[in-house]
Amino acid sequence: MISNWGGNLDFGTDEILQPGSIAEAAEIIRSGKVRPIGTKHSFSKVVIGEGKLVGAAGLAFEPVIDEHNSTVTVAAATRFGDLAVFLEENGYALKNMGSLPHISIAGAAATGTHGSGDGNQILSSSLVAFSYLNASGDLVELRRSHKNFEACRLGLGAYGLWVSVTLAIVPSYQMRQDVYRNIPWQVFYENPETLTAAGYSVSLFTKWGNSTIDQAWVKTRVKDGLPPSEIAGISADVESMKELLPGVADNLTEQGGVEGAWLNRLPHFRLDANPSAGDEIQTEYFFRRDQIVGAIKAVQEIASEINPILLVSEIRTMAQDNAWLSPMLRGDSIALHFTWINDSEKVDRAVELIEKVTAEFDPIPHWGKVHHFEKEQLTKAHPRLNQARELFDSLDPEGVFNSEYLQSLGVRS
C-alpha cells in the first residue's frame, strides 16, 4: 500500500493515477470519486478518501515567464525546487519558499504551507491565478479578482484537481544563512522580534525545558545588508556546523554566512537531498504573536513528557493572510512546529497534551499535519469555515471530491 512520505499514513491503495492529459484527467473525474494527491508530504488524513487517488504530475508543461507582468505560469504539480532552478536560470526568483523545496505548488497551496519571516505570508499568497478541473471535468480558471479566489486558493482538494498556476516573481537575489547558538529564552520572552526580525526569514530550533534556544537560523538577503553582528552578545558561527537532526547534516543548505542564490538558502534542505530525516511525524500550531510567549511557557512545563519522542521543534513567523482557511486570516502569527519520532501512539498522546496546555492561547493547527481538532474547534478558529464549506459544496454538489475526513473538519458536508 502507498503511504505518505513520513510513513505514518497508509492511503489504502497501491495505485496513484497520473493522467497524461487534461482530457484523461477529466475522464477519471467523471467516472467517480477522486482525492487529489501531491508529493505525499502531508501528515494528516487530508488526502485519504473513498475515491481514486489522482495526481497531476503527468500534466506537465514548460514554465512560461511573463516579463511584463512579472509572473510565471507552470504546471500545478511542479515542485517548488524545480521551479526555483528554472527561475534562477532566467534571472528571477520567488519571494518565499518553504523549508522543503521538494513539495508541489498545488499541495502547498491546498494545505496552507508556509515559510518563515515577519513579513512573509503563506506560499499561496504569491498566486496570481490558477486553473483546476471541477467535479464535471471542466477546466476552470480563477484569478485574484474572482470572488472565490481567496476561498479556493487554500481548499484542501475539496472541490477540484489543480492543473496550472500563475505565480508572482521578482528579480533573483543573493542570500546568506547565519546560525546563532544557545540564546537565552529570556531574550525571546522580553521581545520576540529581537530574534524573529533579525533577518528576512528566521527559524528557531530547540528542544524544551532548557534555559536557552538551541539554534537561531537567520536568513538575510544580501541587498538588505548584513545580519546582526551578535544577538544577546552571541556571535554567529563562522562556518556551517549543520547540526539539527541525526543523519541530515549533508541534506542542509549552506550556512556560515556564505552568500549564495536565494534557492540555495531560503529552504532548510537541498533539493538534491532527502528532505529532513524521513520516518517522522509532524505537528504544528499557529498562535497570534501577542500570545506566543504564554504558549511557549506552557509547552516548557511539559518538556519532560514530550522531549523523549521529540526530534526537534521549530519556531517561525508568518504575516497576516487573506485566504479564508488560512490560520493567518486573524493576523500576524508565530508557529510552534514539532518533528516527532514515527510512533503514532506516542505522538497522539503528546499532541493531546500540547493541545490541552496551550488551549487558552487559541492555537490553530496546520491542515496538513497531525492534530486532534474537531469540527466545532475548527469552526471557532476559522470564522469563514462555514462559508468555505457552503462554497465547496456548491462547486461539487455530487461530492466527487468529498471525504469523511473533510466532513470531520467541517470543510465539506
N, C-alpha and C positions, 0 to 999 in steps of 0.2 A: 504494500500500500504506500501511496505517496504521503510524505509528511512535510511539515514546514521546515524551514532552514534550521531552527533551533532544536528540532527533534521532539518537541513536547506535544505536537498535534498530529493526529492521523486524519487525513482528509476523506477516508472511507472509499477511496477509488484507486485504481492503479493506472489511470489514464487522464491526461490533460489534453483536451482537444486544442490544436493550434491551427485554425483555418488559415489557408494561404491567400485568401482574397476576402474582400468585404462581402461579396456575394455569397461565398461559402459560410462566412460567419453569420450572415443574416439568415441563411437557411437553417443553421443549427439553432438559432434563437427561436425561429418559427416552429421548431419541432418539439419544444418542451421547455422545462425549467432549466435555468442556467445560473451558475455562480461565476462571476469574473475572477480571475486569479492573475497575480503579477509575478514577482520574483520569490514568493513564499517566505517573505521576511516578517509577516505578522505573527504574533504570538497568541492573539485572541482567536475566537472561532468565527471571525468575520467572513472568512471565505467558505466556511462549511455550510452545506445545504443539501437538499434532496436532488438537485439537478446536476447537469453535467458541468464539470469544471472546464471553463473555456478561457484560454489565454489569447493575447493579441500580438504575441511576439512574431507570428508569421505575417502580420500585416505591416511589414517594414517598408520604408522608403527613405531615400536620401534626404537629409535635412536641407531646408531651404532658408537662407538668410534674406531678410528684407531690410536692407541697409537704411532705406528712407524712414521706416517706422521703428527701427532698432528692435526687430523681433526675429525669432527663428521658429519655423514650423517643422515638426518631426513626428514620427510615429509615437503614439501614447505609451507603448510598451518599452520604449527606449530607456536604457539605464542612464542615470544622471552622469555617471563617469564617462560613458561612451559619447554622450552629447558634449561633455566638457572638453574632451580631446578634440572633437570636430571644431568647436568654437575657438579654442586656443589656436588651432592651426590657421584660423581665419581672422585672428586678431580680436576676438570677442570673449565675453565671459558671462556667467550667471552672477547675480548679486549675492546669492547664498546657496549653500549645499548642506546636506545632512552629514552626519558623521560617517555614514557608509555611502560610497559612490556607486554601490552595486545595486541599489534599489531602482525600480522603474518610476518614471514620472507619474504615470496614472495611479500606481499603487500608493505612492507617497501622497498624492493629492487626495485620494479616496479616504485615507485614514488620518489626515491632518498632520503628517510627518513634518519635522522642522529641523532647523539647525540651531544655532545659538547666536546671541548678540542683542544688546539692549535695543537696538534699532531695527532688528531683523524680524520680519513676520514669518509665518509658516511657509513652506516651499511653494505651495499652490498660489501664494499671493502674486507670483510673477506671471501667472496665466493671463493671457490676453483673450484667448478663445480656446475652445476645444470642441471636438465632434465625437458623437457616440451613436451606436446602433440602439434604437429603442426596442421596446417589447414586441413591436411589429416587424422588426428587422429593418426599419427605415433609418436612414442616416440623418442626424440632427446636428446642427451647429449652434453653439451658444457663445455669444461674445459678451464682454464686460457690461455692455449696455442693456443686455437682456434681463428681464425681471427675475428669471430663475437662476441667473448665473451664480450668485452668492450662495444659494441653497444647494446647487448641484456640484460646485467645484470640490466640496467635501461631502461625498454621498455614499460612501461605504459599498459601492457597487450595487446600490439598492434600486436602480431604475434603468441601467443600461450598460453596454460594453464600450469603453472608450476606444477610439480609433486613432485620433490625431490631437496634437496640442500645439498651440502657439504661445511662446514664452517671450517676455521682455528680456533683452540682453543689453550689456554695457561693454565699453571697451575693456580689453584684457588688462589685468593689473597684477602686480607682484605683491607677495605677502611673505611674512616671516612668522615663526611659531616659537615662543619662548615659554619655558617651564619654570615656575617658582614653587619651591617646596616648603612644606611644614609652616604654613601661615596660620597664626593663631585664630581660632574660631571667633574670638572676641572682636577681631578686626571686621569680620563679616557681620556680627551681631550689631555692632555700633553703626555701620553704614555699608550695606551690601554692595552699593555701587563702587566702593573702593576697589572691589575685585571685578564685578560684572562689567564695569565701564572702563576697565584697564586696556581694552583692545576692541577691535571690530567684532570679534567673536571670542567668547571666553567660556571655558568649561572647567569646573572644579571637580576633581576626582578624590574620593575618600572612602574610608570605612567609618564606622560610628563609635562614639564613646571616648574618643581621644580629644585632647585639647587643641589639636591643630588639624588643618585641612591638608591632606597628603600632597596634592599637586594642583596648581592652577595653570592651565594651558591658555596662554594669551596669544591670539592670532591677530596680527596687525597688518593693515595694508600699508605698504611702503610709502605710498603717496600721502598718507596721513601723518607720517613722522615716525619717531622711534617709540617703542613700548616703554613703560616706566623703568627707570634705572634700578629701582627697587620697590618692593611692596612691603610695608611694615618693617623696613630695614632688611629685607631679604632680597638678595640679588638673584637674577635668573641664572640657570645653568648655562654654561658656555658651550656645552656640547649636547648632542642628542642622546639622552640616557635610555629612553624607550623602556621605561618600567611602568607597566599598567596591569596586565593580566599575564599569568603564566602562558608562554607559548605564542605571544602576539608581538614580540619585540620587532621581528622582521616585517610585520604587516603594517606598521605605523608610518605615517608620513613624517618627513624630516623635521626635527626640532632644532634646538640650539641656536636659534636666531639666524639660521641660514636662509637667505632670500631665495624665493622660487616662485613659479607660476601659481596663481590662485588655486587651480585644480589640484595641486600637489601640497596644499597647506590647509585649505578650508576643511576638507574631510579629515577625520582622525586616521582612517585606514586607506591604504593604497588600493587602487582599482585592480592591480595585477596580483593581489594577495588575498588571503582569506579574510573576510570581514569579521572583526572581533575574534573570539575564540571558537565560536560554534558550540554546539552541545550545551545550550544555556537557555534560560527563560528570562524574559524581561518584563518589568512593570514600570509605570511612570505616572506621576500625578502632577497636575498644574495647580499653582496657588497664585493668588493675587500678591503682588510684590510687598504690600504692606502687611501680609500675613505670613510671609515665608519664615521669619525668624522664629515665630511661635511653632510653626510646623516642624522646623528642624530641631528645635529643642525637645519637642515631643518624641521625635524619632531617636534622638540621643538617649532618651530614657529607656528605650527597648533595645539598645545596642547589643547586649549580651544574648538576646534571644534571636536576633536576625543575622549578626555577623558570621556565625558558623556556616551559613549556607549562602552568604553574600560574596560574590566575586569582587564587585566594586560598585559604588554609587557615583552618579554624575549629577551635577547641579548646573543648570543653564537657563538663559533668559530668552523670552520671545516678546515681540511687540504686539500691541493690540491688533486684532484682525477682524474682518467683516463677514467671513464665511459663517453661515447660520449655525453650523455644528462645530465651529472651532471653539476650543476651551478659552481662546484669547478674545472671543467676542466681548467678554466682560471687561477686558482691559489688559495692560501690560502684565506679564506673568513670569514666574520662575518655576521651573520643573525640578522635581526630585525623581531621578531615574535609578532603578535598581537592576543590576545584572546578577542573576542567581545561578547556582548550580542547577543542572537539569534533574530536579526531583520535584515533580508536580505536587505531591502530597505535602512536603515540607514547605514549598513555596506558597501553597494555598494558605497554610497556617500563618506564614509571615505576612502575606497580603491582608488577611483578615485582621491581624494585629495592627498593621500600619494604618489601615482604613479606620480602625477604631480610635487610635490615639490622635489621628490628625483630623477627625471628623469636624471638630469645632472650627477648623480653619478653611472649610469649604473646598476640599480638593475636587478636581475633575480628572478622571482617568483618561489616558491615551486610548483612542478607539482600537488601535491595533495591538495592544499589549494586555497582559493578564490583569484582570481586576474582578471584583465581586459586586460592582454596582448593578442595581436592578432598574427597571423602567421608571419607577417613582423617583429614585435618586437622580437619574439622568435627566428626567423632565425638569426637576428643580434646578439642576446645574446648567441645563441648556434651555434658555427661555424660548427659543424658536424651534424646539424639537417637535412640538405638536404640529406646527406649520409645515416643517420639513416632511413629516410623515404624511400629512394630507397631500402634499405636492407629489411625493414619490408614489403614493397610492394612485393618484390621478394619472401619473405618467405611465404606470404599469398596472392597470386595473385587473388584469388576469393573473398577476402575481408571478410572472415569468422569472423575475429576479428576487423574489421574496424568499425568506428562510425563517425557520423557527428562531434562530439566534437574532436576526434583525428584529423580529417581533418582540423578543425578550428585552431588547434595548429600547423599544418604543420607536424604532426607525421605520418599521412597516407594521401595518395592521394584520 
